[in-house]
Amino acid sequence: QVQLVESGGGLVQAGDSLRLTCAASGPTFTTYSMGWFRQAPGKGREFVAGHRWTGERRYFAYYSDSVKGRFTISRDNAEKTVYLQMNGLKPEDTAVYYCAGDTRGIRSNPPQYDTWGQGTQVTVSS
């Protein structure tokens, strides 16, 4: 069974940067579409960034409008890790951030996330 473990959250000030890491298990990581979601207090879970598998070792990165230009999703297949580089953080980015994976090995658009991490807290003070 695939597991996802996030790390890298913390308390920062507005304008700072953080890099979140999601370590995955499973033998076929190269075929996983991966994503980051977040949930702020009192709000629903929202999409942040995706890294969709498009075949062989090709991927397509895409972002929510609220983070486009500030956040970057990337992956290291050798390390079975996906990253979320967050620059120019704002207080409204405060949330629990979750890593998600579509681990079926199917080129699905949109991905059907079937595996979730436990989340990591990001708090941005003004």
C-alpha positions in Angstrom: 0.0 0.0 0.0 1.3 3.4 -1.0 2.0 5.9 1.8 2.6 9.6 1.6 4.5 11.5 4.3 4.7 15.3 4.3 7.3 17.5 6.1 8.6 21.0 6.0 5.8 23.0 7.4 6.3 25.7 10.0 5.8 29.2 11.2 7.1 32.0 9.0 6.5 35.6 8.4 4.8 37.1 5.4 7.1 37.2 2.4 9.2 34.3 3.5 9.6 31.0 1.7 9.1 27.3 2.7 9.6 24.1 0.8 7.2 21.2 1.6 8.3 17.7 0.9 6.2 14.6 0.3 7.9 11.2 0.5 6.1 8.4 -1.2 6.4 4.7 -1.1 5.5 2.2 -3.8 7.4 0.8 -6.8 5.8 2.8 -9.6 6.2 6.4 -8.4 7.0 7.5 -11.9 3.4 6.8 -13.0 1.8 8.7 -10.1 0.1 12.0 -10.6 0.8 14.0 -7.5 -0.9 17.1 -6.0 -0.9 19.5 -3.1 -4.0 20.6 -1.3 -4.6 22.8 1.7 -7.3 23.3 4.3 -7.5 26.5 6.3 -9.4 26.6 9.6 -13.2 26.6 9.1 -12.8 26.0 5.3 -12.9 23.2 2.9 -10.0 21.5 1.3 -8.8 23.3 -1.8 -6.5 22.4 -4.6 -3.1 24.2 -4.7 -0.8 22.5 -7.3 -0.8 19.4 -9.4 1.9 17.4 -11.3 -0.1 15.2 -13.7 1.6 12.2 -15.3 1.1 12.4 -19.1 3.1 9.3 -20.1 6.5 7.8 -19.8 8.4 10.3 -17.6 6.5 13.4 -18.7 4.5 15.5 -16.4 2.3 18.6 -16.5 2.4 21.1 -13.7 -0.6 23.3 -13.0 -1.6 25.6 -10.2 -4.6 27.4 -8.6 -4.9 31.0 -9.4 -4.2 32.0 -5.8 -0.6 30.5 -5.8 0.3 30.8 -9.5 3.7 32.6 -9.8 4.5 32.1 -6.2 4.5 28.3 -5.7 6.3 25.6 -7.7 5.6 21.9 -7.7 8.4 19.5 -8.7 9.4 15.9 -8.2 12.5 13.7 -7.9 11.6 10.3 -9.2 14.8 8.7 -7.9 13.9 9.8 -4.4 10.2 9.2 -4.8 9.6 12.7 -3.6 7.4 15.6 -4.6 8.1 19.2 -3.5 6.1 22.3 -3.1 8.3 25.4 -3.1 6.4 28.3 -1.7 7.7 31.8 -2.1 6.2 35.1 -1.2 4.0 33.6 1.5 1.0 35.5 2.6 -1.1 35.1 5.8 -3.9 33.7 3.7 -1.7 30.8 2.8 -2.0 29.6 6.4 -3.4 26.1 6.3 -2.7 22.4 6.7 -1.1 21.3 3.5 -1.8 17.8 2.2 0.0 15.7 -0.4 -2.1 13.5 -2.6 -1.4 10.9 -5.1 -3.3 9.2 -8.0 -1.4 5.9 -7.7 -3.4 3.8 -10.2 -0.9 4.2 -13.0 -3.6 5.6 -15.3 -3.1 8.8 -17.3 -6.2 10.5 -15.9 -7.2 14.1 -16.5 -8.0 15.2 -13.9 -6.2 12.9 -11.6 -8.3 10.7 -9.2 -6.4 11.0 -6.0 -6.6 7.8 -4.0 -3.9 8.3 -1.4 -3.4 11.2 1.0 -0.8 12.2 3.5 -1.4 13.2 7.1 -0.8 16.9 6.5 1.7 19.5 7.6 0.9 22.9 9.2 2.0 26.1 7.5 1.4 29.3 9.5 2.2 32.7 8.0 2.2 35.7 10.3 1.7 39.2 9.1 
